[in-house]
């Protein structure tokens, strides 16, 4: 059996009781470590689970999945993912590969950023499609995400932005010389995300990501006291420091209810300004 086990968001203790039972009985255990990360290291997980863990990077999961699936029709293999098993299409792809090999599968759900974003006070019922934001480079500045945000905005819906993670990325200059050298890990911050949104707005000029649009940044979601939430305009959040990763951003849709406003305003950089913009641009527009 191939088990895909959600680990939750914060630490080794977020795993469910059922998930922990599966991990402790599995013959082999893999930890997917590139679509998201836990803020604890592999050794801490191994100590709590009392089992050795193999790190599964992008190359292993996408190009060498046979290693993970080997003999999974005869023994139990646990594939651990941060958040929920179906928060990333990579995990769905692994299940499809297992099915083609007639390997039985089972998923164990857990909390993910898709639900933890509710801690901001924004209603999960009024979120539209989720959007990924990648790091810009000197010669690559994709902006197709803007159209998805615009589509959500046209319906008055909030947009959850998942921010880029760069883990075990090869240095392209070294790769051109035949050497494999990995760049240091990078995790996009709320500020970096909002700066890029404002830059794209300068190009598109549709007002979707204008400087005074309201948004909420969340860092270390689900992490208890370590969790941090900051609300404000995109211009304000472009200067905000929410500390260590992982970060996400929620853009507020114009259907933002009074109850949502009352909850979110407690996190505002400038409550007076936040209230003024909400009353002018969002109140009673749902």
Secondary structure, 3 states (H helix, E strand, C coil): CEEEEECECCCHHHCCHHHHHHHHHCCEEEEECCCCCCCCCHHHHHHHHCCCCEEECHHHHHHCHHHHHCCCCCCCEEEEECECCCCCHHHHHHHHHHHHCCCCEEEECCCCHHHHHHHHCCCHHHECCCEEECCCECCECCCCHHHHHHHHHHCCCEEEEEECEECCCECHHHHHCCCCCECCCEECCHHHHHHHHHHHHHHHCCCCCCCCCEEEEEECCCCHHHCEEEEEEHHHHCCCCCCCCCEEEEECCCCCCHHHHHHHHHHECCHHHHHHHHHHHCCCCC
